[in-house]
Amino acid sequence: MQRFVDSSLAVVKESVKTITYESLNNIARLINGMSALLLAILPGKANILEGIHGWELRPTFRGPRLPRWMGNGVSSFNQFIHELSVDSDTSSSADHSSGEEDNDGAYPPSPLSQSSRLSRASSYTKDDKIWTCWIIWIFSWILFPVKFLLGIPFCLYHLSFSRGSKSPSTSRSHQPSPARPLKRVYTLKDHPFHLTTDRRRGVIEDLHLAIEIFIEAIFDVVHKAAHCVLSPSEAFRIMFRWVSSHSSNTDTSAGGLDASVPTATLGEDDPTVRERKTTFNNTLNTDARTCQDVITEFGYPYEAIRVVTADGYVLLLERIPRRDSRKAVYLQHGILDSSMGWVSNGVVGSPAFAAFDQGYDVFLGNFRGLVSREHVDKKISSREYWRYSINEHGTEDIPAMIEMIHQIKTSELKGSKPDLKEETDDDQPYKLCAVCHSLGGAAILMYVITRRIEEKPHRLSRLILLSPAGFHEDSNLVFTVAEYIFLLFAPILAPLVPGFYIPTRFFRMLLNKLARDFHNYPAVGGLVQTLMSYGVGGDSSNWVGVLGIPHYNMNDMPGVSFHVALHLAQMKHARKFIMYDYGSSSANMKMYGSSQPFDLGEYYGLIDIPVDLLAGRKDNVIRPSMVKKHYSLMYKSGVDVSYNEFEYAHLDFTFSHHEELLAFIMSRLLLERPSPKHQSGQKAAISKKKS
């Protein structure tokens, strides 16, 4: 009777699981289908989805697993159908991985990366797979009689062995489930972007898991209640045993989640193995890795440096160190981004790793309000913390980080090479180049110009600016509406909304998981991609893919100050690259010595280092005409400047792997610094601008 009740409960439980699982899948299919219909009628989607290859209108999720009670009792036909459904989804994700795994696809190889060569050697086209399947099918039919005759003795032996076993139910639980044929083994070298940045479950997957756990708990209670009714003596004995051993079990189970493991951090001066508490359980299953985790996973050294600005903000300056190198590169991100953008494409496609492989000491800067939201004043309010503009990025953040780089490189090089001071004419025994994207480009230009006005060294030998901000009058209607909203309602909005970010852990976790669902359900992802592109002027960057970067996680998420957005609106309205307008002549007079903020374009003649400007023809956030305006003013001012265009959207400069872009950046970094201008000419230009 007990066995009959157990079997009946198992059948009912697995049936309920299958029904709920399929019902949830049907709801997800319905949402994906409705998204496909909406996506079909939206205008301009062809250009927006152009850079996201492989978008399809059908979801890619696994079929329901075989119930445990059917492990050995399922028919061969049903097992074949189940494996076919799972393998078809797997092969679909392999064939169209470029779209579903955030455009990672088959990357072109880098000359310095062995992983790209292995990736290309292990990838096959769809036609090759079809021909291989046909050949295997033909040979299987030809050799079927031989296989049948040779299989009879093995079947007889298997039947006799199974009859002679004493406890089939016990042995069955330890047998591994029949392995499905693996169509392709994915490794870290095949898809560095996906495996570097995505370790989460989506909302739908969490619902599947939660429903299964709930059903298991309900039927577990019913199963135990049935045991108590059918065999009360056994129930009393189990209860007595549980009460007697309860105290000892609680002590041992309390520390079951945490364990001490020997660890060592790459790049440390003292790489002694130390014990560190590591938790092996993450119930929410979100990806909260940092730039350090991504760098060290690929075997590169890492160093974190805390930098304190003059106004008390604590910044995170990250480093992939080459301590004896006399050439360094400083990488600065743009708005709503962090240092993760420079390493998000793995070993093959990331500028940070490419520069390190070329022998550079790599420094990754982070602006205030992004990765590190620390301040020396622990009691600072949120409104006071977010009270900064692009001025503070260019005159506080970047100077503090570059001076820290100078101190580190000078002490390391002069300590390791005592005769180095005699070889150099100045106090800088290294060359420092800067590669900046978007807002970082505007901030670095502001930094160089203000340092030249203050007659302080800027420490840089070359600037490579990827779609730099500064000029924004050539933009679409969405940015124009935002401009007037910020300018008209700034006195009201500034106290109410000091910064733009997701404030609670729950909503950050929700966005983190939805980013995974946008990949699992491509029509939904395509709809979100299209709507987000409408909000930024129709730019075809992979906006959905960017949401999958780990710095958008439940613990931390990049934000932007209201005054930074207002500063951009002021630049667009003035049609000039100006510093922040404080709203009154007296406030501007106090900050700048004039009633109007500085027009940095008029000071481009102070730039005494080569500048390389890069624009994207598909960039609708900062259009090529605006980058050309930088170039025109620099060229007229006598700056050693170059201009190049690529077929990229705005985010393609950092979040997409392009071999030609990496090759161009590396070629510009390797150029020798030209002889500087005469000091007398520089002093004359500075005095002229001041007057």
ZILINZI-V561873 format. One record per residue. N is the residue number from 1. RES is the residue in one small letter. SS is DSSP state (helix for helix, strand for strand, loop for the rest). OMEGA is omega in degrees with one decimal (NA if undefined). D_LAST is the distance of its C-alpha to the last C-alpha in whole Angstrom. Layout:
# ZILINZI-V561873
N & RES & SS & OMEGA & D_LAST
N & RES & SS & OMEGA & D_LAST
This chain:
# ZILINZI-V561873
1 & m & loop & 179.6 & 101
2 & q & helix & 179.8 & 98
3 & r & helix & 179.0 & 97
4 & f & helix & 178.9 & 98
5 & v & helix & 178.8 & 95
6 & d & helix & -180.0 & 93
7 & s & helix & 179.9 & 93
8 & s & helix & 178.4 & 93
9 & l & helix & 179.5 & 90
10 & a & helix & 179.3 & 88
11 & v & helix & -179.3 & 89
12 & v & helix & -178.6 & 88
13 & k & helix & -179.3 & 84
14 & e & helix & 176.2 & 83
15 & s & helix & 177.6 & 84
16 & v & helix & 177.5 & 82
17 & k & helix & -178.1 & 79
18 & t & helix & -179.4 & 80
19 & i & helix & -179.3 & 80
20 & t & helix & 179.1 & 77
21 & y & helix & 180.0 & 75
22 & e & helix & 177.6 & 76
23 & s & helix & 178.3 & 75
24 & l & helix & 176.9 & 72
25 & n & helix & 178.4 & 71
26 & n & helix & 176.1 & 72
27 & i & helix & 178.3 & 70
28 & a & helix & 176.4 & 67
29 & r & helix & 179.2 & 68
30 & l & helix & 178.2 & 68
31 & i & helix & 179.2 & 65
32 & n & helix & 178.7 & 64
33 & g & helix & 176.5 & 66
34 & m & helix & 176.4 & 64
35 & s & helix & 178.0 & 61
36 & a & helix & 178.2 & 62
37 & l & helix & 177.8 & 63
38 & l & helix & 179.4 & 60
39 & l & helix & -178.2 & 58
40 & a & helix & -176.6 & 60
41 & i & helix & 179.4 & 59
42 & l & loop & 179.4 & 55
43 & p & loop & 173.9 & 53
44 & g & loop & -177.0 & 51
45 & k & helix & -177.8 & 53
46 & a & helix & 178.9 & 53
47 & n & helix & -177.5 & 50
48 & i & helix & -178.1 & 49
49 & l & loop & -176.0 & 52
50 & e & loop & -177.9 & 51
51 & g & loop & -179.0 & 50
52 & i & loop & -174.2 & 52
53 & h & loop & 171.8 & 55
54 & g & loop & 176.7 & 59
55 & w & loop & 177.0 & 58
56 & e & loop & -177.1 & 62
57 & l & loop & 177.1 & 64
58 & r & loop & -177.5 & 66
59 & p & loop & 179.3 & 65
60 & t & loop & 174.3 & 66
61 & f & loop & -176.7 & 68
62 & r & loop & 175.1 & 71
63 & g & loop & -178.8 & 74
64 & p & loop & 178.6 & 76
65 & r & loop & 176.1 & 77
66 & l & loop & 176.1 & 81
67 & p & loop & -177.6 & 83
68 & r & helix & -177.7 & 84
69 & w & helix & 177.2 & 88
70 & m & helix & -174.4 & 88
71 & g & loop & -179.0 & 86
72 & n & loop & -177.2 & 90
73 & g & loop & -177.7 & 91
74 & v & loop & 178.6 & 89
75 & s & loop & -178.4 & 91
76 & s & helix & -179.5 & 89
77 & f & helix & 179.0 & 89
78 & n & helix & 177.0 & 86
79 & q & helix & 178.2 & 85
80 & f & helix & 179.1 & 84
81 & i & helix & 179.6 & 82
82 & h & helix & 179.2 & 80
83 & e & helix & 179.7 & 79
84 & l & helix & -179.6 & 78
85 & s & helix & -179.7 & 76
86 & v & helix & -178.1 & 74
87 & d & helix & 178.2 & 74
88 & s & helix & 176.7 & 73
89 & d & helix & 179.7 & 70
90 & t & helix & 179.5 & 69
91 & s & helix & 177.3 & 69
92 & s & helix & 178.7 & 67
93 & s & helix & 176.9 & 64
94 & a & helix & -178.5 & 65
95 & d & helix & -175.4 & 65
96 & h & loop & -176.1 & 62
97 & s & helix & -179.1 & 60
98 & s & helix & -179.4 & 57
99 & g & helix & -173.5 & 57
100 & e & helix & 179.0 & 58
101 & e & loop & 173.7 & 56
102 & d & loop & 170.9 & 53
103 & n & loop & 179.4 & 53
104 & d & loop & 169.3 & 54
105 & g & loop & 176.8 & 57
106 & a & loop & -176.1 & 57
107 & y & loop & 171.7 & 54
108 & p & loop & -171.7 & 53
109 & p & loop & 172.1 & 54
110 & s & loop & -179.0 & 51
111 & p & loop & -175.2 & 52
112 & l & loop & -174.1 & 52
113 & s & loop & 175.8 & 53
114 & q & helix & -178.2 & 57
115 & s & helix & -179.5 & 57
116 & s & helix & 177.9 & 56
117 & r & helix & 177.0 & 59
118 & l & helix & 179.1 & 62
119 & s & helix & -179.7 & 60
120 & r & helix & -179.2 & 61
121 & a & helix & -176.6 & 64
122 & s & helix & -178.4 & 66
123 & s & loop & -179.5 & 65
124 & y & loop & 176.5 & 67
125 & t & loop & -179.0 & 67
126 & k & helix & 179.0 & 69
127 & d & helix & 178.3 & 71
128 & d & helix & 179.8 & 72
129 & k & helix & -179.9 & 73
130 & i & helix & 178.8 & 75
131 & w & helix & 178.7 & 77
132 & t & helix & 178.4 & 78
133 & c & helix & 178.7 & 79
134 & w & helix & -179.1 & 81
135 & i & helix & 179.2 & 83
136 & i & helix & -179.8 & 83
137 & w & helix & 180.0 & 85
138 & i & helix & -179.1 & 87
139 & f & helix & 178.7 & 88
140 & s & helix & 177.0 & 89
141 & w & helix & 178.7 & 92
142 & i & helix & -175.8 & 93
143 & l & loop & -177.7 & 93
144 & f & helix & 178.9 & 94
145 & p & helix & 179.5 & 98
146 & v & helix & -179.8 & 98
147 & k & helix & -179.0 & 95
148 & f & helix & -178.8 & 98
149 & l & helix & -179.5 & 101
150 & l & helix & -177.4 & 99
151 & g & helix & -179.0 & 97
152 & i & helix & 178.8 & 101
153 & p & helix & -179.0 & 101
154 & f & helix & 178.0 & 98
155 & c & helix & 178.3 & 99
156 & l & helix & 179.2 & 102
157 & y & helix & -179.7 & 101
158 & h & helix & 179.3 & 98
159 & l & helix & 179.8 & 100
160 & s & helix & 179.6 & 103
161 & f & helix & -178.7 & 100
162 & s & helix & 178.1 & 98
163 & r & helix & -177.3 & 102
164 & g & helix & -179.2 & 102
165 & s & loop & -174.8 & 99
166 & k & loop & -175.8 & 100
167 & s & loop & -176.9 & 97
168 & p & helix & -178.5 & 95
169 & s & helix & 179.8 & 93
170 & t & helix & -179.2 & 92
171 & s & helix & -177.8 & 91
172 & r & helix & -176.9 & 90
173 & s & helix & -179.7 & 87
174 & h & helix & 179.8 & 86
175 & q & loop & 177.3 & 86
176 & p & loop & 178.2 & 83
177 & s & loop & -179.0 & 82
178 & p & loop & -175.8 & 83
179 & a & loop & 176.4 & 80
180 & r & loop & 178.9 & 78
181 & p & loop & -177.7 & 78
182 & l & loop & -174.8 & 74
183 & k & loop & 178.7 & 72
184 & r & loop & 179.1 & 69
185 & v & loop & 179.4 & 68
186 & y & loop & 179.4 & 64
187 & t & loop & 178.6 & 62
188 & l & loop & -177.1 & 59
189 & k & loop & -177.2 & 58
190 & d & loop & -175.5 & 59
191 & h & loop & -174.9 & 57
192 & p & helix & -176.5 & 54
193 & f & helix & -176.3 & 52
194 & h & helix & -176.5 & 55
195 & l & helix & 177.5 & 56
196 & t & helix & -167.3 & 53
197 & t & helix & -174.8 & 52
198 & d & loop & 177.5 & 55
199 & r & loop & -173.5 & 58
200 & r & loop & 167.9 & 58
201 & r & loop & 176.2 & 61
202 & g & loop & 179.9 & 60
203 & v & helix & 179.7 & 61
204 & i & helix & 178.2 & 65
205 & e & helix & 176.6 & 65
206 & d & helix & 176.7 & 65
207 & l & helix & 175.3 & 67
208 & h & helix & -177.4 & 70
209 & l & helix & -178.4 & 70
210 & a & helix & 178.6 & 70
211 & i & helix & 179.6 & 73
212 & e & helix & 178.6 & 75
213 & i & helix & -179.9 & 74
214 & f & helix & 179.1 & 75
215 & i & helix & 178.0 & 79
216 & e & helix & -178.5 & 79
217 & a & helix & -179.4 & 79
218 & i & helix & -178.2 & 81
219 & f & helix & 175.2 & 84
220 & d & helix & 176.9 & 84
221 & v & helix & 178.9 & 85
222 & v & helix & -179.5 & 88
223 & h & helix & 179.1 & 89
224 & k & helix & 177.4 & 89
225 & a & helix & 177.3 & 91
226 & a & helix & 177.2 & 93
227 & h & helix & -179.1 & 94
228 & c & helix & -179.3 & 95
229 & v & helix & -174.4 & 97
230 & l & helix & -179.4 & 99
231 & s & loop & -177.7 & 99
232 & p & helix & 180.0 & 99
233 & s & helix & 177.6 & 100
234 & e & helix & 179.3 & 97
235 & a & helix & 178.6 & 95
236 & f & helix & -179.9 & 96
237 & r & helix & 178.0 & 96
238 & i & helix & 179.8 & 92
239 & m & helix & 178.7 & 91
240 & f & helix & 178.4 & 93
241 & r & helix & -179.6 & 91
242 & w & helix & 179.9 & 88
243 & v & helix & -177.2 & 88
244 & s & helix & -177.6 & 90
245 & s & loop & -175.1 & 87
246 & h & helix & -176.0 & 84
247 & s & helix & -179.8 & 83
248 & s & helix & -179.4 & 82
249 & n & helix & -179.3 & 81
250 & t & helix & 179.1 & 78
251 & d & helix & -176.6 & 77
252 & t & helix & -177.4 & 77
253 & s & helix & -175.7 & 75
254 & a & helix & -178.2 & 72
255 & g & loop & -175.6 & 70
256 & g & loop & -175.6 & 71
257 & l & loop & -175.6 & 68
258 & d & strand & 177.3 & 66
259 & a & strand & 177.5 & 67
260 & s & strand & -179.7 & 65
261 & v & strand & 176.5 & 64
262 & p & strand & -178.3 & 63
263 & t & strand & 174.0 & 60
264 & a & loop & -178.6 & 57
265 & t & loop & 178.5 & 53
266 & l & loop & 176.8 & 52
267 & g & loop & 179.1 & 49
268 & e & loop & 178.4 & 50
269 & d & loop & -179.8 & 50
270 & d & loop & -176.0 & 54
271 & p & loop & 179.1 & 55
272 & t & loop & 179.6 & 58
273 & v & loop & -179.2 & 60
274 & r & strand & 177.1 & 60
275 & e & strand & 179.4 & 62
276 & r & strand & 178.4 & 60
277 & k & strand & 179.6 & 61
278 & t & strand & 178.4 & 61
279 & t & strand & -177.2 & 62
280 & f & loop & -176.2 & 64
281 & n & loop & 175.8 & 65
282 & n & loop & -173.3 & 62
283 & t & loop & -178.2 & 64
284 & l & loop & 174.9 & 61
285 & n & loop & 173.7 & 60
286 & t & loop & -177.8 & 57
287 & d & loop & -178.0 & 54
288 & a & loop & -180.0 & 52
289 & r & loop & 179.9 & 51
290 & t & loop & 176.5 & 48
291 & c & helix & 177.2 & 46
292 & q & helix & -179.4 & 47
293 & d & helix & -178.9 & 51
294 & v & helix & -178.1 & 50
295 & i & helix & -176.5 & 49
296 & t & helix & 177.2 & 51
297 & e & helix & 178.9 & 54
298 & f & loop & 175.8 & 53
299 & g & loop & 178.8 & 54
300 & y & loop & 175.7 & 50
301 & p & loop & -176.4 & 49
302 & y & loop & 176.1 & 46
303 & e & strand & 177.5 & 44
304 & a & strand & -176.0 & 43
305 & i & strand & 175.8 & 40
306 & r & strand & -178.8 & 38
307 & v & strand & 178.4 & 35
308 & v & strand & -179.8 & 33
309 & t & loop & -179.4 & 30
310 & a & loop & 179.2 & 28
311 & d & loop & 167.9 & 28
312 & g & loop & 178.3 & 32
313 & y & strand & 179.5 & 33
314 & v & strand & -177.1 & 36
315 & l & strand & 176.4 & 35
316 & l & strand & 174.6 & 38
317 & l & strand & -176.8 & 37
318 & e & strand & -170.2 & 40
319 & r & strand & 165.9 & 41
320 & i & strand & -161.1 & 43
321 & p & loop & 159.4 & 43
322 & r & loop & -167.6 & 44
323 & r & loop & -178.2 & 43
324 & d & loop & -178.4 & 44
325 & s & loop & 179.1 & 42
326 & r & loop & 174.3 & 38
327 & k & strand & -176.4 & 37
328 & a & strand & 177.9 & 36
329 & v & strand & -179.9 & 35
330 & y & strand & -177.8 & 33
331 & l & strand & -178.4 & 34
332 & q & strand & -174.6 & 33
333 & h & loop & 178.8 & 34
334 & g & loop & -174.9 & 33
335 & i & loop & -179.2 & 34
336 & l & loop & -179.6 & 38
337 & d & loop & 177.0 & 38
338 & s & loop & 179.3 & 39
339 & s & helix & 178.8 & 39
340 & m & helix & -179.0 & 43
341 & g & helix & -177.5 & 41
342 & w & helix & 179.9 & 41
343 & v & loop & -171.3 & 45
344 & s & loop & -178.5 & 46
345 & n & loop & 176.5 & 48
346 & g & helix & -175.6 & 50
347 & v & helix & -171.4 & 50
348 & v & helix & -168.1 & 50
349 & g & helix & -175.5 & 47
350 & s & loop & 179.3 & 45
351 & p & helix & -178.1 & 42
352 & a & helix & 179.6 & 42
353 & f & helix & 178.5 & 45
354 & a & helix & 178.9 & 45
355 & a & helix & 178.1 & 42
356 & f & helix & 179.0 & 44
357 & d & helix & 176.9 & 47
358 & q & loop & 176.3 & 44
359 & g & loop & -178.5 & 44
360 & y & loop & 167.4 & 41
361 & d & strand & -168.0 & 40
362 & v & strand & 176.1 & 39
363 & f & strand & -178.2 & 37
364 & l & strand & -177.6 & 37
365 & g & strand & 174.9 & 34
366 & n & loop & 176.9 & 35
367 & f & loop & 173.3 & 33
368 & r & loop & 178.0 & 33
369 & g & loop & -176.9 & 36
370 & l & loop & -178.2 & 38
371 & v & loop & -178.2 & 40
372 & s & loop & 175.2 & 39
373 & r & loop & -179.3 & 39
374 & e & strand & 177.8 & 39
375 & h & strand & -179.9 & 37
376 & v & loop & 175.5 & 37
377 & d & loop & -176.1 & 38
378 & k & loop & -178.6 & 42
379 & k & loop & -178.3 & 42
380 & i & loop & -179.6 & 39
381 & s & loop & 179.4 & 40
382 & s & helix & -179.9 & 39
383 & r & helix & 179.2 & 37
384 & e & helix & -179.0 & 34
385 & y & helix & -175.3 & 35
386 & w & loop & -178.3 & 34
387 & r & loop & 176.1 & 31
388 & y & loop & -178.8 & 28
389 & s & loop & 176.9 & 26
390 & i & helix & 175.8 & 25
391 & n & helix & -178.5 & 22
392 & e & helix & 174.6 & 25
393 & h & helix & -175.2 & 26
394 & g & helix & -175.7 & 23
395 & t & helix & 179.0 & 21
396 & e & helix & -174.4 & 25
397 & d & helix & -176.1 & 28
398 & i & helix & 176.4 & 27
399 & p & helix & -179.4 & 25
400 & a & helix & -178.6 & 28
401 & m & helix & -179.1 & 30
402 & i & helix & 175.4 & 29
403 & e & helix & 175.4 & 29
404 & m & helix & 176.0 & 32
405 & i & helix & -179.5 & 33
406 & h & helix & 179.0 & 31
407 & q & helix & -178.1 & 34
408 & i & helix & -176.8 & 37
409 & k & helix & -179.1 & 36
410 & t & helix & -179.2 & 36
411 & s & helix & -178.9 & 38
412 & e & helix & -176.8 & 41
413 & l & helix & -179.8 & 40
414 & k & helix & 175.7 & 40
415 & g & helix & -179.5 & 43
416 & s & helix & -179.1 & 45
417 & k & loop & -176.5 & 44
418 & p & loop & -178.1 & 44
419 & d & loop & -176.4 & 43
420 & l & helix & -177.4 & 40
421 & k & helix & 179.2 & 37
422 & e & helix & -178.9 & 39
423 & e & helix & -175.8 & 38
424 & t & loop & -178.8 & 35
425 & d & loop & -178.1 & 32
426 & d & loop & -177.4 & 29
427 & d & loop & -179.3 & 30
428 & q & loop & -176.4 & 31
429 & p & loop & -177.0 & 34
430 & y & loop & 174.5 & 34
431 & k & strand & -178.5 & 33
432 & l & strand & 175.5 & 31
433 & c & strand & -179.5 & 31
434 & a & strand & 173.9 & 30
435 & v & strand & -172.4 & 32
436 & c & strand & -177.9 & 31
437 & h & strand & 169.9 & 33
438 & s & loop & -178.8 & 31
439 & l & helix & 176.5 & 29
440 & g & helix & 177.2 & 29
441 & g & helix & 177.1 & 27
442 & a & helix & -178.3 & 25
443 & a & helix & -178.8 & 24
444 & i & helix & 174.8 & 24
445 & l & helix & 176.4 & 21
446 & m & helix & 179.7 & 19
447 & y & helix & -177.4 & 20
448 & v & helix & -176.9 & 19
449 & i & helix & -179.6 & 16
450 & t & helix & 176.8 & 15
451 & r & helix & 177.5 & 17
452 & r & helix & 177.0 & 15
453 & i & helix & 178.8 & 12
454 & e & loop & -179.8 & 14
455 & e & loop & 175.0 & 15
456 & k & loop & -180.0 & 18
457 & p & loop & 177.8 & 21
458 & h & loop & 172.2 & 22
459 & r & loop & -173.2 & 26
460 & l & loop & 178.1 & 26
461 & s & loop & 179.0 & 28
462 & r & strand & 175.2 & 28
463 & l & strand & 172.7 & 28
464 & i & strand & -172.3 & 31
465 & l & strand & -178.3 & 30
466 & l & strand & -179.6 & 33
467 & s & loop & -174.3 & 32
468 & p & loop & 174.4 & 29
469 & a & loop & 178.7 & 28
470 & g & loop & 176.9 & 24
471 & f & loop & -172.2 & 25
472 & h & loop & -176.5 & 29
473 & e & loop & 178.0 & 29
474 & d & loop & -178.5 & 32
475 & s & loop & -174.3 & 35
476 & n & loop & -175.1 & 38
477 & l & helix & -177.8 & 39
478 & v & helix & 179.2 & 40
479 & f & helix & 178.1 & 36
480 & t & helix & 176.6 & 35
481 & v & helix & 178.2 & 38
482 & a & helix & 178.3 & 36
483 & e & helix & -177.2 & 33
484 & y & helix & 175.9 & 34
485 & i & helix & -179.3 & 36
486 & f & helix & -177.3 & 33
487 & l & helix & -176.2 & 31
488 & l & helix & -173.2 & 34
489 & f & helix & -179.2 & 36
490 & a & helix & 179.5 & 33
491 & p & helix & -179.1 & 33
492 & i & helix & -173.9 & 37
493 & l & helix & -175.3 & 37
494 & a & helix & 177.6 & 35
495 & p & helix & -176.2 & 37
496 & l & helix & -176.7 & 40
497 & v & loop & -178.6 & 39
498 & p & loop & -179.7 & 36
499 & g & strand & 179.3 & 37
500 & f & strand & 179.2 & 39
501 & y & loop & 177.9 & 42
502 & i & loop & -167.3 & 46
503 & p & loop & -172.0 & 46
504 & t & loop & 179.7 & 50
505 & r & helix & -177.0 & 52
506 & f & helix & -177.8 & 55
507 & f & helix & 174.0 & 52
508 & r & helix & 176.1 & 51
509 & m & helix & -180.0 & 54
510 & l & helix & 177.4 & 55
511 & l & helix & 178.8 & 52
512 & n & helix & -179.5 & 53
513 & k & helix & 177.7 & 56
514 & l & helix & 177.0 & 56
515 & a & helix & 176.4 & 54
516 & r & helix & 178.5 & 57
517 & d & helix & 178.2 & 59
518 & f & helix & 176.3 & 56
519 & h & helix & -179.8 & 58
520 & n & helix & -179.0 & 61
521 & y & loop & -168.6 & 61
522 & p & helix & 178.8 & 59
523 & a & helix & 175.6 & 60
524 & v & helix & 177.9 & 58
525 & g & helix & 177.9 & 56
526 & g & helix & 177.6 & 55
527 & l & helix & 178.1 & 55
528 & v & helix & 177.6 & 52
529 & q & helix & -179.3 & 50
530 & t & helix & -179.3 & 50
531 & l & helix & 177.3 & 49
532 & m & helix & 178.7 & 47
533 & s & helix & 173.9 & 45
534 & y & helix & -178.2 & 46
535 & g & helix & 180.0 & 43
536 & v & loop & 172.2 & 41
537 & g & loop & 179.2 & 41
538 & g & loop & 178.3 & 44
539 & d & loop & -173.6 & 42
540 & s & loop & 175.6 & 45
541 & s & loop & -179.8 & 44
542 & n & loop & -176.3 & 47
543 & w & helix & 177.7 & 46
544 & v & helix & 178.6 & 50
545 & g & helix & -179.8 & 50
546 & v & helix & 177.7 & 46
547 & l & loop & 178.7 & 48
548 & g & loop & 178.5 & 50
549 & i & loop & -171.9 & 48
550 & p & loop & 179.1 & 49
551 & h & loop & 168.2 & 46
552 & y & loop & -176.8 & 47
553 & n & loop & -173.5 & 50
554 & m & loop & -178.2 & 51
555 & n & loop & -177.2 & 50
556 & d & loop & -179.4 & 46
557 & m & loop & -180.0 & 44
558 & p & loop & 176.6 & 40
559 & g & loop & 179.4 & 39
560 & v & strand & 179.4 & 35
561 & s & strand & 175.8 & 33
562 & f & helix & -177.6 & 33
563 & h & helix & 172.8 & 29
564 & v & helix & 177.3 & 29
565 & a & helix & 177.3 & 31
566 & l & helix & 177.8 & 29
567 & h & helix & 176.9 & 26
568 & l & helix & 177.1 & 28
569 & a & helix & 177.1 & 29
570 & q & helix & 177.3 & 25
571 & m & helix & -179.1 & 24
572 & k & helix & -178.8 & 27
573 & h & helix & -179.3 & 27
574 & a & helix & -177.3 & 23
575 & r & loop & -179.6 & 24
576 & k & loop & 175.3 & 21
577 & f & loop & -173.5 & 20
578 & i & strand & 171.0 & 18
579 & m & loop & -170.5 & 18
580 & y & loop & 176.3 & 21
581 & d & loop & -175.5 & 21
582 & y & loop & 170.7 & 22
583 & g & loop & 179.3 & 24
584 & s & loop & -179.6 & 22
585 & s & helix & -179.2 & 19
586 & s & helix & 178.9 & 20
587 & a & helix & 177.5 & 20
588 & n & helix & 178.2 & 17
589 & m & helix & 179.5 & 15
590 & k & helix & -176.5 & 17
591 & m & helix & -171.2 & 16
592 & y & helix & -174.4 & 13
593 & g & loop & 177.4 & 11
594 & s & loop & -177.5 & 11
595 & s & loop & 179.7 & 15
596 & q & loop & 177.3 & 15
597 & p & loop & -179.3 & 15
598 & f & loop & 168.7 & 13
599 & d & strand & -174.2 & 15
600 & l & helix & 177.8 & 15
601 & g & helix & 178.2 & 17
602 & e & helix & -177.4 & 13
603 & y & helix & -179.1 & 13
604 & y & helix & 177.6 & 16
605 & g & helix & 178.8 & 15
606 & l & helix & -179.4 & 14
607 & i & loop & -173.3 & 18
608 & d & loop & 178.8 & 20
609 & i & loop & 178.4 & 24
610 & p & strand & -179.9 & 26
611 & v & strand & 175.9 & 26
612 & d & strand & -179.5 & 30
613 & l & strand & 178.6 & 30
614 & l & strand & 179.5 & 33
615 & a & strand & 178.1 & 34
616 & g & strand & -178.8 & 38
617 & r & loop & 178.8 & 40
618 & k & loop & -177.4 & 42
619 & d & loop & 176.3 & 39
620 & n & loop & 172.9 & 38
621 & v & loop & 171.8 & 36
622 & i & loop & -171.8 & 33
623 & r & loop & -179.6 & 34
624 & p & helix & 179.1 & 34
625 & s & helix & 179.7 & 32
626 & m & helix & 175.3 & 29
627 & v & helix & 176.0 & 29
628 & k & helix & 177.8 & 29
629 & k & helix & 171.9 & 25
630 & h & helix & -176.5 & 24
631 & y & helix & -177.8 & 25
632 & s & helix & -179.8 & 24
633 & l & helix & 178.8 & 21
634 & m & helix & -178.6 & 21
635 & y & helix & 179.0 & 23
636 & k & helix & 179.6 & 21
637 & s & loop & 177.6 & 18
638 & g & loop & 178.9 & 20
639 & v & loop & 174.4 & 21
640 & d & loop & -170.8 & 25
641 & v & strand & 174.6 & 26
642 & s & strand & -177.6 & 30
643 & y & strand & 179.1 & 31
644 & n & strand & 177.5 & 35
645 & e & strand & 176.9 & 37
646 & f & strand & 179.2 & 40
647 & e & loop & -175.6 & 43
648 & y & loop & 166.1 & 42
649 & a & loop & -169.0 & 41
650 & h & loop & -176.6 & 38
651 & l & loop & -179.2 & 40
652 & d & helix & -179.3 & 42
653 & f & helix & -179.0 & 39
654 & t & helix & -171.0 & 40
655 & f & helix & 176.3 & 44
656 & s & loop & -178.5 & 46
657 & h & loop & 176.2 & 47
658 & h & loop & -177.0 & 46
659 & e & helix & -177.8 & 47
660 & e & helix & 178.0 & 45
661 & l & helix & 177.7 & 42
662 & l & helix & 179.2 & 42
663 & a & helix & 179.7 & 43
664 & f & helix & -179.8 & 40
665 & i & helix & 179.9 & 38
666 & m & helix & 179.5 & 40
667 & s & helix & 178.4 & 39
668 & r & helix & 178.1 & 36
669 & l & helix & -175.4 & 36
670 & l & loop & 178.6 & 38
671 & l & loop & 177.3 & 36
672 & e & loop & 178.3 & 34
673 & r & loop & 177.2 & 31
674 & p & loop & -179.2 & 29
675 & s & loop & -177.1 & 28
676 & p & loop & 178.0 & 24
677 & k & loop & 178.5 & 21
678 & h & loop & -176.1 & 20
679 & q & helix & -179.0 & 18
680 & s & helix & 178.3 & 17
681 & g & helix & 179.0 & 15
682 & q & helix & -179.5 & 14
683 & k & helix & 179.9 & 12
684 & a & helix & 179.9 & 11
685 & a & helix & -179.7 & 10
686 & i & helix & -179.9 & 9
687 & s & helix & 178.4 & 6
688 & k & helix & -179.5 & 5
689 & k & helix & 180.0 & 5
690 & k & helix & 179.3 & 4
691 & s & loop & NA & 0
